[in-house]
């Protein structure tokens, strides 16, 4: 399995400090979606699912992500996982005098970054939050290079690759601390759960990369969960809790709660290259439901 992607690091400077009453990714996603829809839509009186341009339109590809029902990855479904992930550095803060917004685009969605950049810039002109605080984009970095030069984007950037099992060597004994940075929404037997095992984490990661590689990259058969040895024994300890976050839904015109689990999980044991690449994928692409809202973000730290 292989997934191509690019990470765009955007430094944003508000005119005055912005205070958030929820995680900032929710608000930036709303701004991007609204501005991108206004920019992209040629037929204001049509629904996306009725539009002949739904497979090419920047808004539809990124925020709707339609697919044909005869696909082999999500059989019978009309929509795929969105090919973008948002994250804000230090997103647990409530007040920001500067914001580091990160956008990860996957596969062909990388080509649509100029549209997203314009949407973010337009959002800054109109203002954000209840106070409509204006902001400006100071810089855009990708692959350690500044790509915003004299107000123009340089998109001649190389993409990165995530490849399953790319880590060298056989099983290696390691200790890891996994931090659930933003709430993880994980379903088990059709219900969201407030606890998660290492096996559950691996299943979610495997499904995530299976979908992303199948929809936006190069797919191949993956091992079954039972083929990964000593899963339960690797979990040393966990400190996990359920948290709720408010989100305003412009589509439903109401405040919604998007809850999930946060905390830490400590692991110890022999980890195969495939396992280690899955943990890396979790850091890059998040996992669980609503990853496009910035949820399901994890950090993996090796312990000594």
Secondary structure, DSSP 8 states (H G I E B T S, - for coil): -EEEEEEEEEEEEESS-EE-SS-HHHHHHHHHHHHHHHHH-S-TTS-GGG-TTTTT-HHIIIII-B--TT-SSSTT-SB---SEEEEETTTT-SEESSEEEEEEEEGGGGGGHHHHHHHHHHHHHH-BTTTTB-EEEEEEEETTEE-EETTEE------EEEETT-S-SS-EEEEEEEEEEEEEB-EETTEE-S---HHHHHHHHHHHHHHHHHHHSB------GGGSTTTGGGEEEEEEEEE--EEEETTTTEEEE--EEEEEEEEEEEE-HHHHHHHHHHHHH--SBTGGGT-S-EEEEE--
